[in-house]
């Protein structure tokens, strides 16, 4: 991989930031080091086959001085995030940090230990638990808590316990209401597209180093081990709900619609310790993550932070989260939570104020400035979310994609637009001539926009791709936001080296096993080739012996409709009826299980015209995990 050197414009920008920002304030460094017990040596985790799934040691270069190819604020944040090992938060509460994108917290109970958020992969979670046990004793896991429905907070469940232990009642698995639905749906419905873009967001193909991936702001990157899921046994449905787990009293606060659609904070009165899940971290978070998601609600988010302060803040000595490091002392932690609250409230309110004055999202994003007290707080910097893309997300949440200008109502799609732009601007050679002059002047945002037209008009234009890659690298070198840097540098990487595809899997057997019947058929409907099936009709009934229900599946007008049948309904007869269990359904329709084998084993019985369903399966296609991003398909 060949890369450019940082330009004089970027060197001077990063030098100015290094002089202007309060690097003399080492409070975060002291907090990040506080309570350190031991590191994992070496800081590498492998799977059963010897494949590396996590390598914190690959970031050792961050111990050096900040180079000119990295924004010094991002370098500082990455240096904090690489601190790795077992830490004491307060007596009885410990954290594993630096072994995945997220933290795993361990609460000591009367007979064992309660695990909060078992990372992404079973392998990293096990390594973290083993590290804890090496220094705190071989305690059994007596409880498992998921703070919310994102994979970096449940994927390593099998690394700390087993489904058998949960089924035997040896420990509760606790999660906010709606957890399972949202955890599974996000990874199944749009999982392929999200995973492809996540490769850009976390810099999957980038070498780790001063001109490559230095972190993602929220953590360093994502582990690549085995993603698992053990379904909750206990739902938290309301704020104020309490549980005592292994002698530890826990008071819950549900916070749906904040950082995740299903999320909760909780308080440990016996420890005067508050867990804020991912609702307050040491960065401005995403309101719309760059990998893609539903737009989050900053107004609700700020309201729940106010509630957290009022319910628990003044009764706490320490606040911790599932990313970054804790904050101690009541006065300081309340101010930290209040500043985080003010940050999201300010972005929401000022975006709405300006959009009601007629400004569009991109205009507001350029103009908005944070209040001095917020801007001066390191934890309000945009290392993961950013003011720019969060403001645009707020605009999108309220106003949608259309900005009201009729010129933008029916624009050409990318390739057709690019072809016309290049022609109007005098052809590719003329565009590149002017673009090189703009590049030399340091106007990288403009160069990226116009040269992207040339690449989409003619993806074989190597000069255009080279200039665009150079430009993306300069933008990456200057970015404070870790995910912006990764997106820019990944774009440059693929322009120079070709499409890397999606290096991680979006689903796993245990996640697939958690699908409901409705989710299975929903997922199936998203793979139906609509035009190919316009004129096809099929009706089937699915009798589920384990759930005592019959589901109707109907194909018409290129749409797969499904619903539960009611006893005594007057529906037309089905062409075919299948009798099976939910597990068999998942295996046959989504897991690649052979239908004939299922029939022979008795797991599936078919009554009626089986060929009608065989004909239906020919109408489905597969998602493409390797779609192009920086070039046209």
C-alpha positions in Angstrom: 0.0 0.0 0.0 1.5 3.3 -1.1 0.5 6.4 0.8 1.2 10.1 0.5 3.0 12.2 3.1 1.0 14.8 5.0 0.9 18.1 3.1 2.2 21.3 4.6 -1.4 22.4 5.1 -2.1 19.3 7.3 1.2 19.6 9.1 0.5 23.2 10.0 -3.1 22.4 11.0 -2.1 19.6 13.3 0.7 21.7 14.8 -1.7 24.5 15.6 -4.0 22.1 17.3 -1.1 20.7 19.3 -0.4 24.3 20.6 -4.0 25.3 21.2 -5.5 22.3 22.9 -5.1 21.9 26.7 -2.7 19.0 26.6 -1.4 20.0 30.0 -4.6 18.7 31.6 -3.8 15.1 32.5 -6.9 14.3 34.5 -8.0 11.7 32.0 -4.7 10.0 32.0 -4.8 9.8 35.8 -8.4 8.4 35.7 -7.5 5.9 32.9 -4.6 4.6 35.0 -6.4 4.6 38.4 -7.0 1.2 39.9 -4.7 -0.7 37.5 -4.0 -4.2 38.7 -2.5 -6.2 35.7 -2.3 -6.3 32.0 -2.8 -9.3 29.7 0.7 -10.3 28.6 1.0 -10.4 25.6 -2.0 -8.3 24.7 -3.1 -10.7 22.0 -6.1 -13.0 22.0 -6.4 -16.0 19.6 -9.2 -18.4 18.7 -9.1 -22.2 19.0 -7.4 -22.4 15.6 -4.6 -20.0 16.6 -6.0 -17.1 14.6 -5.5 -13.7 16.2 -8.9 -12.1 17.0 -7.5 -9.2 19.0 -4.1 -7.5 19.1 -3.7 -4.6 21.4 0.1 -4.8 21.2 -0.1 -3.7 17.5 -0.9 -0.2 18.8 2.4 0.1 20.7 3.4 2.9 18.3 0.9 5.1 20.1 3.3 5.4 23.1 5.5 7.7 21.0 5.2 11.3 20.0 2.4 12.3 17.8 3.4 12.4 14.1 2.3 15.0 11.6 0.0 12.4 9.9 -2.4 12.2 12.9 -4.5 14.8 14.5 -3.0 15.4 17.9 -6.3 15.3 19.7 -7.1 11.9 18.2 -3.6 10.7 19.0 -4.3 11.6 22.7 -7.6 9.7 22.7 -6.1 6.6 21.1 -3.3 6.7 23.7 -5.9 6.6 26.4 -7.9 3.8 24.8 -4.9 1.4 24.4 -4.5 1.2 28.2 -5.2 -2.5 28.7 -5.9 -4.9 31.5 -7.8 -5.4 34.8 -8.7 -2.3 36.8 -10.4 -1.8 40.1 -13.2 0.8 39.8 -14.1 0.7 43.5 -13.9 -2.2 46.0 -16.0 -5.0 44.6 -16.2 -3.6 41.0 -13.6 -4.3 38.4 -13.2 -3.6 34.7 -11.5 -5.3 31.8 -10.4 -2.6 29.3 -8.4 -2.7 26.1 -9.4 -6.2 25.1 -12.1 -5.2 22.6 -13.9 -2.1 21.4 -15.9 -2.1 24.7 -15.3 -2.8 28.4 -16.4 -5.7 30.4 -17.3 -5.0 34.1 -17.3 -7.5 36.9 -19.3 -7.0 40.1 -18.3 -9.3 43.0 -21.2 -10.9 44.8 -21.7 -13.2 47.8 -20.7 -16.4 45.9 -19.4 -15.3 42.5 -19.1 -12.5 40.0 -21.7 -10.7 37.9 -20.6 -9.9 34.4 -21.7 -6.7 32.6 -21.4 -6.6 28.8 -19.2 -9.5 27.7 -17.5 -7.7 24.8 -17.9 -8.7 21.1 -16.2 -12.1 20.9 -16.3 -15.2 23.1 -12.5 -15.4 22.9 -11.9 -11.8 24.2 -14.5 -12.2 26.9 -12.9 -15.4 28.1 -9.5 -13.8 28.1 -10.8 -11.0 30.2 -12.5 -13.3 32.7 -9.4 -15.4 32.9 -7.4 -12.3 33.7 -9.8 -11.3 36.4 -9.8 -14.8 37.9 -6.0 -14.9 37.9 -5.9 -11.9 40.3 -9.3 -12.1 42.1 -9.9 -15.9 42.4 -11.7 -18.5 40.4 -15.2 -17.2 41.1 -18.2 -18.6 39.2 -20.3 -16.3 37.0 -23.5 -15.7 39.0 -25.2 -13.1 36.7 -25.0 -11.7 33.3 -26.2 -8.2 32.4 -26.5 -6.7 28.9 -26.7 -2.9 29.0 -28.1 -2.6 25.5 -28.7 -4.2 22.1 -25.4 -3.6 20.3 -23.1 -6.6 19.6 -20.1 -5.2 21.5 -22.1 -5.6 24.6 -23.4 -9.2 24.3 -21.4 -11.0 21.6 -18.9 -12.7 24.0 -21.6 -14.3 26.2 -20.3 -17.8 25.5 -16.9 -16.8 26.8 -18.2 -16.2 30.3 -21.0 -18.7 30.7 -23.0 -21.4 28.9 -26.5 -21.8 27.7 -26.6 -24.9 29.8 -25.9 -23.0 33.0 -28.5 -20.4 32.1 -31.1 -23.1 31.3 -30.3 -24.8 34.6 -31.1 -21.6 36.5 -27.5 -21.1 37.8 -27.5 -17.4 36.8 -30.0 -14.8 35.4 -29.4 -13.0 32.1 -30.7 -9.5 32.5 -31.4 -7.0 29.7 -33.7 -4.0 29.0 -37.1 -4.7 27.5 -36.9 -5.2 23.7 -33.3 -6.2 23.8 -33.6 -9.5 21.8 -35.8 -8.0 19.1 -33.4 -5.1 18.5 -30.2 -7.1 18.9 -31.2 -9.6 16.3 -33.1 -7.3 13.9 -30.1 -4.9 13.4 -27.8 -7.7 12.4 -30.4 -9.5 10.2 -32.4 -6.8 8.3 -29.6 -4.4 7.2 -26.7 -6.4 8.6 -24.9 -7.0 5.3 -24.8 -3.3 4.3 -23.9 -2.2 7.9 -21.1 -4.8 8.1 -19.6 -3.6 4.7 -19.6 0.0 5.9 -18.3 -1.0 9.3 -15.2 -2.2 7.6 -14.6 1.4 6.6 -15.7 2.8 10.0 -13.1 0.7 11.9 -10.4 0.6 9.2 -10.5 -3.1 8.8 -7.9 -3.4 6.0 -5.6 -0.5 7.2 -2.2 -1.2 8.6 -1.9 0.1 12.2 0.5 2.9 12.3 0.9 6.7 12.0 -0.3 6.7 8.4 -3.0 4.0 8.9 -5.5 3.0 11.6 -4.8 4.6 15.0 -8.2 3.8 16.6 -11.9 4.5 16.4 -12.4 7.0 19.2 -14.8 4.9 21.2 -12.2 2.2 21.4 -9.5 0.9 19.2 -11.3 -1.4 16.9 -13.6 -4.5 16.9 -12.4 -8.0 17.7 -12.9 -10.7 15.0 -13.7 -13.8 17.1 -16.9 -15.8 17.6 -20.0 -13.7 18.1 -22.5 -15.4 20.4 -25.8 -14.6 22.1 -27.6 -16.0 25.1 -31.1 -14.8 25.3 -32.1 -12.8 28.4 -34.1 -14.6 31.2 -35.2 -11.3 32.9 -36.4 -8.1 31.2 -36.1 -4.7 32.8 -39.3 -2.9 31.9 -39.4 0.3 34.0 -37.2 2.8 35.8 -37.0 2.0 39.5 -37.2 -1.7 39.0 -34.8 -3.5 41.4 -33.1 -6.9 41.5 -30.8 -8.5 43.9 -28.3 -10.8 42.2 -25.9 -12.8 44.3 -26.5 -10.5 47.2 -25.9 -7.3 45.1 -28.7 -4.8 44.9 -29.2 -3.2 41.6 -31.6 -0.3 40.7 -32.4 0.1 37.0 -33.2 3.1 34.8 -34.5 2.3 31.3 -33.4 4.6 28.5 -35.0 3.5 25.2 -34.2 5.5 22.1 -30.9 6.9 23.4 -27.6 5.4 22.1 -29.6 2.2 21.3 -33.3 1.4 20.9 -33.1 -0.9 23.9 -30.7 0.4 26.7 -30.6 0.9 30.4 -28.4 2.5 33.1 -28.3 1.1 36.6 -27.1 2.0 40.1 -25.4 -0.1 42.8 -26.4 1.4 46.1 -24.1 -0.7 48.2 -21.1 0.6 46.1 -22.4 4.1 45.4 -21.5 3.3 41.8 -23.5 4.2 38.6 -23.2 2.3 35.3 -24.1 4.6 32.4 -24.0 1.8 29.7 -23.1 3.8 26.6 -25.1 6.9 27.3 -22.2 8.9 28.7 -18.7 8.2 27.4 -15.5 10.2 26.9 -16.5 11.4 23.4 -19.4 12.9 21.6 -21.3 9.8 20.5 -23.1 9.2 17.2 -26.6 10.2 16.6 -26.3 8.4 13.3 -23.4 6.0 13.1 -21.4 6.1 9.8 -22.0 2.3 9.3 -25.7 3.1 9.2 -28.5 2.8 11.7 -31.8 4.5 12.7 -31.2 8.1 13.7 -31.1 8.5 17.5 -33.0 11.1 19.5 -30.7 13.6 21.2 -33.7 15.3 22.9 -34.7 12.0 24.7 -31.0 11.2 25.3 -30.5 14.5 27.1 -33.7 14.0 29.1 -32.6 10.6 30.3 -29.2 12.0 31.3 -31.0 14.6 33.5 -33.0 11.8 35.0 -29.8 9.8 35.7 -28.3 12.8 37.5 -31.4 13.4 39.6 -32.0 9.7 40.4 -28.4 8.6 41.1 -25.7 11.2 40.4 -25.7 12.9 43.8 -25.7 9.5 45.5 -22.7 8.2 43.5 -19.0 8.2 44.2 -18.0 6.9 40.8 -19.6 6.6 37.4 -18.4 4.1 34.8 -19.5 3.0 31.3 -19.0 0.2 28.9 -16.3 2.3 27.0 -13.4 4.4 28.3 -12.5 5.0 31.9 -14.5 6.0 35.0 -15.0 9.4 36.6 -14.8 9.6 40.4 -16.0 12.0 43.1 -19.6 13.2 43.3 -19.2 16.8 42.3 -16.9 15.9 39.3 -19.1 13.1 38.0 -22.3 15.2 38.2 -20.6 17.9 36.2 -19.4 15.3 33.7 -22.9 13.9 33.2 -24.4 17.4 33.0 -21.9 18.5 30.3 -22.7 15.3 28.3 -26.4 16.1 28.7 -25.9 19.8 27.7 -23.9 18.6 24.6 -26.8 16.5 23.2 -29.4 19.1 24.2 -27.5 21.9 22.6 -27.0 20.1 19.3 -30.7 19.2 19.2 -32.1 22.6 20.1 -29.8 24.7 18.0 -30.2 22.5 14.9 -34.0 22.9 15.3 -33.7 26.6 15.8 -31.7 27.0 12.6 -33.8 24.6 10.5 -36.8 26.7 11.4 -35.0 29.7 10.0 -34.6 27.9 6.7 -31.1 26.5 6.9 -30.5 23.0 5.7 -28.4 20.3 7.5 -25.1 20.9 5.7 -25.4 24.7 6.4 -26.2 24.2 10.1 -23.3 21.7 10.4 -20.8 24.3 9.1 -22.1 27.1 11.2 -22.8 25.6 14.6 -20.3 26.2 17.4 -20.4 24.6 20.9 -20.5 26.7 24.0 -17.1 27.4 25.5 -17.5 25.1 28.6 -18.6 22.2 26.4 -15.9 22.8 23.7 -13.2 22.9 26.4 -14.2 19.4 27.8 -12.1 16.6 26.3 -15.1 14.2 26.6 -17.2 16.4 24.4 -14.8 16.2 21.4 -16.0 14.3 18.3 -13.8 11.2 18.3 -16.6 8.8 17.4 -19.6 11.0 16.6 -19.0 14.5 15.3 -20.8 17.8 15.5 -20.9 17.8 11.7 -22.6 14.5 11.0 -24.7 14.6 14.2 -26.3 17.9 13.1 -27.1 16.4 9.7 -28.6 13.4 11.5 -30.8 15.6 13.6 -31.9 17.4 10.4 -32.6 14.1 8.8 -34.6 12.9 11.8 -37.0 15.8 11.6 -37.0 16.7 7.9 -35.8 13.6 6.0 -33.5 13.5 3.0 -35.1 16.4 1.0 -34.0 19.9 1.9 -36.9 21.6 0.2 -35.0 22.8 -2.8 -36.9 21.5 -5.9 -33.5 21.2 -7.7 -32.7 18.4 -5.3 -36.1 16.6 -5.6 -35.2 14.5 -8.6 -31.5 14.4 -9.1 -29.7 11.9 -11.3 -28.2 8.9 -9.5 -24.4 8.9 -8.9 -23.0 7.5 -12.2 -25.4 9.5 -14.4 -24.8 12.6 -12.4 -21.0 12.1 -12.5 -21.0 11.6 -16.3 -22.9 14.9 -16.8 -20.8 16.9 -14.4 -17.6 15.8 -16.0 -18.9 16.7 -19.5 -20.1 20.1 -18.3 -16.8 20.8 -16.7 -14.9 20.3 -19.9 -14.0 16.6 -19.6 -11.9 14.5 -17.3 -8.5 16.0 -18.2 -9.8 19.5 -17.5 -11.4 18.5 -14.2 -8.2 16.8 -13.1 -6.1 19.9 -14.1 -8.2 22.2 -12.0 -8.4 19.6 -9.2 -4.6 19.3 -8.9 -4.4 23.1 -8.5 -7.1 22.9 -5.8 -5.1 20.1 -4.1 -2.0 22.2 -4.1 -4.0 25.0 -2.5 -5.2 22.6 0.3 -8.8 22.6 -0.8 -9.2 18.9 -0.2 -13.0 18.8 0.4 -13.5 20.3 -3.0 -11.0 18.0 -4.7 -12.8 15.0 -3.2 -16.1 16.2 -4.5 -15.1 16.9 -8.1 -12.6 14.1 -8.6 -15.2 11.6 -7.3 -17.3 12.6 -10.4 -14.4 11.6 -12.6 -14.0 8.2 -10.9 -17.7 7.5 -11.1 -17.9 8.6 -14.7 -14.9 6.4 -15.6 -13.7 4.0 -12.8 -10.8 2.9 -15.1 -9.3 6.4 -14.9 -6.1 5.6 -12.8 -5.0 9.3 -12.6 -8.4 10.3 -11.1 -8.3 7.4 -8.6 -4.7 8.2 -7.6 -5.5 11.9 -7.0 -8.7 11.0 -5.1 -6.8 8.5 -2.9 -4.1 11.2 -2.2 -6.9 13.6 -1.2 -8.7 11.1 1.0 -5.4 10.5 2.8 -4.9 14.2 3.5 -8.4 14.4 4.9 -7.8 11.4 7.0 -4.5 12.8 8.4 -6.3 15.9 9.5 -9.4 14.3 11.1 -10.0 14.4 14.8 -12.7 11.9 14.5 -11.4 8.3 14.5 -14.1 6.9 12.2 -13.8 9.8 9.8 -10.1 9.1 9.5 -10.8 5.4 9.0 -13.4 6.1 6.3 -11.1 8.4 4.4 -8.1 6.1 4.6 -10.2 3.0 3.7 -11.4 4.9 0.7 -7.9 5.6 -0.3 -6.9 2.0 0.3 -9.6 0.6 -1.9 -8.9 3.1 -4.7 -5.3 1.9 -4.7 -5.7 -1.8 -3.9 -9.3 -2.8 -4.9 -12.4 -3.9 -2.9 -11.6 -5.8 0.3 -15.3 -6.8 0.8 -16.5 -7.5 4.3 -14.0 -9.2 6.6 -16.4 -10.0 9.4 -19.6 -12.0 9.7 -22.9 -10.2 10.5 -24.6 -13.2 12.1 -23.7 -16.3 14.1 -25.4 -19.6 14.9 -26.5 -18.4 18.3 -27.8 -15.1 16.9 -29.7 -16.9 14.2 -31.2 -19.2 16.8 -32.6 -16.2 18.6 -34.7 -15.2 15.7 -38.5 -15.2 16.2 -40.7 -16.8 13.5 -41.8 -13.3 12.4 -38.2 -12.2 12.1 -37.3 -15.2 10.0 -40.1 -14.5 7.5 -39.2 -10.8 7.6 -35.6 -11.6 6.7 -36.8 -13.9 3.9 -39.0 -11.2 2.5 -36.0 -8.8 2.2 -34.3 -11.3 -0.2 -37.3 -11.6 -2.6 -36.5 -10.4 -6.1 -39.6 -8.2 -6.5 -39.6 -7.7 -10.4 -38.9 -11.4 -10.9 -41.9 -12.4 -8.8 -44.5 -9.8 -10.0 -46.6 -12.4 -11.6 -46.1 -15.3 -9.2 -48.6 -16.4 -6.5 -48.1 -18.9 -3.7 -49.8 -19.6 -0.4 -48.3 -21.8 2.3 -49.1 -22.6 5.9 -46.5 -23.2 8.5 -47.5 -25.2 11.6 -45.1 -24.8 14.5 -45.5 -27.6 17.0 -43.3 -26.0 19.6 -45.1 -22.7 19.7 -48.6 -24.0 19.0 -49.3 -21.6 16.2 -49.9 -21.6 12.4 -48.3 -18.9 10.2 -49.6 -18.0 6.7 -47.1 -17.1 4.0 -48.5 -15.5 0.9 -46.7 -14.3 -2.3 -48.4 -11.7 -4.5 -47.3 -8.7 -6.4 -43.7 -9.2 -5.6 -44.4 -9.1 -1.9 -44.1 -11.8 0.7 -46.9 -11.3 3.3 -47.0 -13.3 6.5 -49.2 -13.4 9.6 -50.5 -15.7 12.2 -53.7 -17.6 11.4 -56.7 -17.3 13.7 -58.8 -20.3 14.6 -61.9 -20.4 12.4 -60.7 -17.8 9.9 -62.1 -17.9 6.3 -58.8 -17.8 4.4 -58.4 -19.6 1.1 -56.7 -23.0 1.3 -52.9 -23.2 1.2 -51.1 -24.8 -1.7 -48.8 -26.6 0.8 -48.6 -27.0 4.6 -45.3 -27.5 6.5 -45.2 -28.8 10.0 -42.0 -28.2 12.0 -40.4 -26.3 14.9 -38.9 -22.8 14.9 -35.4 -24.2 15.0 -36.0 -26.3 11.9 -37.5 -23.2 10.2 -34.3 -21.2 10.9 -32.1 -24.1 9.7 -34.0 -24.7 6.5 -34.7 -21.1 5.4 -31.6 -19.2 6.7 -29.1 -21.8 7.9 -28.5 -23.8 4.8 -30.0 -27.0 6.1 -31.1 -29.5 3.4 -34.9 -29.7 3.2 -34.9 -33.4 2.1 -32.7 -34.3 5.1 -35.1 -32.5 7.4 -38.0 -34.4 5.8 -36.2 -37.8 6.2 -35.4 -37.1 9.8 -39.0 -36.2 10.6 -38.1 -32.7 11.6 -40.2 -31.4 8.7 -43.4 -32.8 7.2 -45.0 -31.5 4.0 -48.6 -31.8 3.0 -49.7 -30.6 -0.4 -47.8 -29.2 -3.5 -44.2 -29.1 -2.3 -43.1 -27.9 -5.7 -45.0 -24.6 -5.2 -42.5 -23.8 -2.4 -39.5 -25.0 -4.4 -40.6 -22.7 -7.2 -40.8 -19.9 -4.6 -37.2 -20.4 -3.4 -35.9 -19.7 -6.9 -37.2 -16.1 -6.6 -34.8 -15.2 -3.7 -31.4 -13.7 -4.1 -28.4 -13.3 -1.8 -27.2 -10.0 -0.3 -23.8 -8.8 -1.5 -21.2 -8.3 1.3 -18.7 -7.0 -1.3 -20.5 -4.1 -2.9 -18.5 -1.1 -4.0 -18.3 2.1 -2.1 -15.7 4.4 -3.6 -16.3 3.2 -7.2 -19.5 2.4 -9.0 -20.7 -1.2 -9.1 
